[in-house]
Amino acid sequence: MSKRVSEVIAMLNYEELVDLQRDLFGGGTTIKQVVNNRIREVNDSQTRVCATCGNTVNLSLNHEYTLIFGPKDLKKRASFCAVDCLEYFFVQLKSISEKRLQSSKQER
């Protein structure tokens, strides 16, 4: 790990190094905040909620199913913790689609 950190530090220019040094001498609050934000981003990208049952789905631990749907300019993503939740979602989606189709036929 220290090798990677040293590689990142080697990429910094002089002004960035001075800013980093000031932050470290001052308690490292900026660096701490940057690291905490990055950890939060990684956790958020690895953890989702099942669209059907609401259980937490951790992408790094569980086998997870993700459905990407919607129009080209407004894609939506739904994650599911198991096949039965995915199946229930499809049944409900089909029911909603049929109701919309029937209501549009009645309006004509």
Secondary structure, 3 states (H helix, E strand, C coil): CHHHHHHHHHCCCHHHHHHHHHHHHCCCHHHHHHHHHHHHHHHHHHEEEECCCCCEEECCCCCCEEEEECCCCCCEEEEECCHHHHHHHHHHHHHHHHHHHHHHHHHC
